[in-house]
């Protein structure tokens, strides 16, 4: 079965790319090992443990591919402020959307909600063929392009293959793409909790001695007491915390957060996720492009992972559409190189910044503790510097694709 473009991985990034290209005239197939049916949703449903902090740039991308309305119809939690502080010192910093005359800094949205809204939009349009339950087993390339063999024996061929199949990408592995990667020696505990005090539509982050702890605002039926937590800590400490009963975990969490939102009253089931940084040495090969977590994974410190992936999808779509207008093949190495040149420096810069923050706040040496507290206090005293950070986070500056521009 021949296609002009095959996207492997129908997660948030792969589905966004498919929607961005749906009117381009290419024969596109989107395949995934899992089911590709939106799940029934009720506003009173429990929160999913895995969420994303979607930036304003990501919101614009999702609006323009037709998925944002499906997200807000389900559940999205806006936040307009962010408070960050060092648990081992007195340094703290406060960011506000009002500093750049914006209403919100972003939205906390459950990954499943984003995924279902994207699938709903894909099915409503029907221009992209969806192939569910399609696990990739073999992959090879010849002069005609890439040839895929799925678990059931079905064979597909394409001139352009896009890997959007996540951090443990089968496409990346089978294609022999090299990566640089290292273990953070940390795990992230994620769950949803209800606090005694409302979250004030604020994202909270405390740097503990073991790692950052984030409380991200959630909203259900106008109740603003729920938060999604991401607690990054060492592997032994994560194992200890996961072994605690709910009562003991609630107390440990409240202490670690200095009870900024009062007592932690309820806690949903917890997940524990190993943290590993990974970056492909090249994003492209002949007739192949890697996007999202298949190309790069970063520390969840600032919640930028999915935002980087959505920008990958938007830039790749823009590059491919421009190539088609010029009569070029979308799999042409010159075309794909343009995508890599635009995205790799930006992603590497973000990864380096997150790595530097992570190392600085894990440092126990007294001079480094003084430095980070002085740095937080210094930036807090510079409104223009804070506004610059907020504008960058909102996607109001930088090399943005058309889909993400204000």
N, C-alpha and C positions, 0 to 999 in steps of 0.2 A: 504494500500500500504506500503510495508516494504522496508526499506533502511538500509544500514550499517551505514551511516552518513547523517544527515540532518543539513544543515547550514541555520539558519534563519537570513536573512539580506544579500542582495547582493550588499552592498555598497563596498567601497574600501577595507575594511579589510576582509569581508566575501568572496568576489570574489577572493582576493589574496590567501586565504586559500584553496579555491576550486581548483585554478590553481596549487598550490603547491602540491596537493594530487591527481591530475588528473590521474597519471599513476600508482597509488598504488594498483589498483585492487579492491578497495572498490566500492560498489554501492552508489554513492553520489548524493544527491538532494540539490539544492540551491534554496531556496524559498524567495520571497519578495512580499510585498504588492503592489509595483509599477510595471510599465512596465519594461521589461528587453530587450529593443532594443536600440542599439547605435543610437544617434541622428546625423542627417546630420550636417557636420561641414565645414565652410569655414574660411580661415585665416583672412578674414576681419570682421568676426562676432564680435559683442560687447563682452566684457569680462563678464564672470559670476562673481557675487559679492563675492562668497565664494571660497577661494583659500587655498592651503596648501603649506607650506614651506618644500619640500621634501629633506631630508638629503641624503648624499651620500650612507649611508647604505640602505635607502629606495629605492634609485635608483637601487642599486645592486639587491635587492629583486625583484623589478618590471622587471628588465632585465631578471632575471633567470626564472621567471614564464611566460615570453614571452609577457609582456604588454608595456615595455618601448618604443619600436619602434613605437607603436600606439600613445603614448603620444607625442613624439617629432615630429611625422608626423603632429599632430594637432597643439599644441602650448605649449611650455615650456620656461620659462624665467630664464636663469642661473644668479646667482649672485656670485661674488667673494670677496666681502667685506661687512662688517657690521659696522655701526657707531651708537653708543648709547651715549646719554648724558642726564644729569639731568637739566630739565628746570628751577629748582629753585636754581641752583648753577653753579659751574664751572667744575664739574667732567665730564669726557667723556672717552670713550674707543673705540678703533678701532681694528677690527679683519680682518685678511686677509688670504685668502687661500694660498697665496704665502709663508706664514710663515711656512707652513708644506709641501711646494713644491707640492701643489695641484692646479688644474686649477679653481675649483669652490668650494664654500661652500655648495651649494645646488641649487635647482630650485624652483621657484614659479610657481605652476601649478593650474589651475582651477579644482575644485573637479569634475566637470562634465567631463572634459577631461580625468582625471584618470579613472573615472567610465566607460566611453565609451570604452576606450582602453582595460580595463579588460573584459568587456562584449564581445568585438570583439574577444579577444583571447579565451574566453570560447566557443563562438559559432564556431570558426574556428576548435577547437579540437573536440567538440561534445561529450566528454567523461563524462561530468557532466550534469545531467538533470536539466534544469532551469524551475522553476514553477513561473510564473508571476501572479500578481493580487491575491496573496495568503496571506490574512490577518489572523493571528493566533487569534483564539477566545478561545479555551480551551486547557488545557495541564494537563496531569496526568501521573504518573509513577507507574508501577507495576514490578513484578519480571522479566517480559519479556523486559522491557525497557520503553522508553517514547512514549506516544501516543498523537498526535496532531490532533485537529479538526480545520479546516479552515472555513472561513466565509461562503463559499458555501456549507458546510457540508462534504467536502472531508476529509477523515481521513488518517493519515500517522503514521507510527511507525518506531522506530529506536533504536538501542542499544547505539548510541552516538549522542547527540544533542549539537550543538554549537550555542550559542547566539552571533550574530554579528549584532544585530538589533538596535544599537545606544543607545544614552543616556537614552531614555525613553523606554528601552527594554521591550517588552511584554513578552518575554521568562523569563527574570529575575523576572518580577512581578508575572507571573503565577506560576513560580516554587517556589516562596516564598523566594528568595535569599535576605538576609539582606544587607543594604548598610549604609555607613556613608556619610552624605552629608550636605552641608551648602551653603547658598546663599552669593555670593561675594558682594551683594548690588550694583553691577555694571552691565551696559549693554555695549555691543560692537556694534558700528555702523560700517558697512562694505559697501564698494562701490569701484568703480574704478574712478580715476581722471587723468586728463592730466595736466602736469606742464609745465611751461615756459622753464625750464632747464632739460636736460637729467638726468636720475637717476644714471648714471655711473655704472650700474650693481651692485648697492649697496643697501643693506637693511638698512633702517634708522629707528631709534626708539628714541623718546623723551619721557622722563617721565615728564608729566605735574602734576600740583597740584591735578588733579582729577583722573589721571590714565595714562597708557602708550598709546602713539600714534605711530603707525607703518606705514611707507610708504614702501611697498614691490615692487620691480621692475617687471614690465610687459613689454613684447615686442610683437608688432604686426606689421608685414610688415616692419621690421627693424626700427620701430619708438620706441625710448627708452625714451619717455616723459610720458608714462603712468605708474601709480602705483596703486596697490591695497592698500587701507587703512583699518586699524583696529584701531578704536578709542574707547578705554575703558574708561568709565566715569560713574559718579553716575546716578542713574535712573532719578532724576529730570532734570539733565543737558542733558541726552540723549533725554528725551522727548522734551526739549526746542530745541535742535539741529535738531531733526527730524521734528519739526514744521516749521523750517525756509524754506524759498524759496531757490532755487539753488544759486542765487546770494549771499544772506546773508550767506548761508552755506559755499560757496567757500571762502568768506572772513574770516569767523570764523576759518575754517580749516587752511588757510594760516597763520593766526596769531598764532594758537596753535602750528604749525610746524616751526615757526620762518622763514617761507618762505625760507627754506634751498635749495629748488629747484625752487626758484622764485615763481611767481604768480600761483595759481591754476586756470587754464583756463577753464576746463570742469569738470563736475561731473555727473556720471551715477546715476540711481535710487539707493536709500539707503535702507539697511535692518538694523533692530535693534534686537539684540539677547541678551536675559538675560544670565548672566554668573553664573554658579553654579558648584561647585566642588562636585564630587560624586565618591565613591570608594566602590566596593563590598567587604564585609568582607571576603568572600571566592570566588575564581575564579572558583572553581570546586565543584560539587556535584556528587553523583554516576551517571555515564553516561551523565554528563553535564559539559560543559566548557563555560565560559564567556570570550570574547575577545573584544579588542577595546573599544569604548565608552560604551558598555554594561557592562564592568568591571570597567572603570575608565574614568573620564573626568577631565581635568585640565584647568587652566587659559590659555588663548591664548597668554600669555606674550612672550613666545619663540617659538611659533608655533610648539610645540612638539607633539600635540595630535595624529595626524595621524601617525607620525613616531613610537610612542609607540605602536599603534594598528597594524601596519605592522610587527613590531618585535614580537608582540603576535602571529600573524598568522604564521610567519616563525618558531618560537620556537614550537608552537603546532604541525605544520606539521612535524618538525624534530622528536619530541617525538613520534608521532603516527607512522611514518615510521620506527623508530627504534623498536617500540613495535611489529609491524607487522613482521619485520625480525626475531624477537625472538619468534614468534608464539603466542604472547599475544593478547588478545582482546583489541581493541582501547578504549573501554569504561571502562576498568579495572581501579578502583580507584588508584592503584599504578602507572599506566601510567599517568593519569591526574594530580596526585600529583607532578610528575616531572615537568610538565609544570608550575604549580603554584609556585613551589619552585624557578624556574628560572626567572619568570617574576614578581612576586609580589614585591620582594625587590627592583628591578630596578625601577618599576613604582612608588612605594612609595617614593623612594629617589628623583626622578624627581619631584613628586608632592610637596614634602616638600621643595625642592629648589625653585620652582616657588612660593609657598606660602610665603616663607621667603622674596624673592625679592619683591613680591607684597606688603607685609606689610611694608617692609623697605622704599619703595618708596612712600607709602601713608602716612608715618609718618610726622607730622608737627613739632614735637619737635626739637628745635635747635640742641641738641647734636646728634640726629639721622640724621638730614640733614648733619651735619658736617661729621658724620661717613660714610654715603654713598658717599659723594663727595670725601672724603679721600680714600675710598676703590676703587672707579673708577680710581682715579689718581694713586693709588698704583699699581693696576693691569696693568694699561697702561704702567707703567715703568718697568714691568717685562715680557720681551718677552717670557721666558720659560713658565710662567704661562698662558699667552695668547695662546701659541702654544698647551698647554695641553688641554685648553678649546676647541680649534678648532679641535683637533684630536678626542675629545669625540663627538663633534657635527657631525663630518664627519663619525663617526662610524669606526674609525681606531683602537679603543681599547675597552676593556670591554668584557663581556660574550656575544659574538655574535653568532647567529645561522649560519649554513653553508651558507644559502642563502644570508646572509648579509656581509659575510667576503670578504675583498679585495682579 
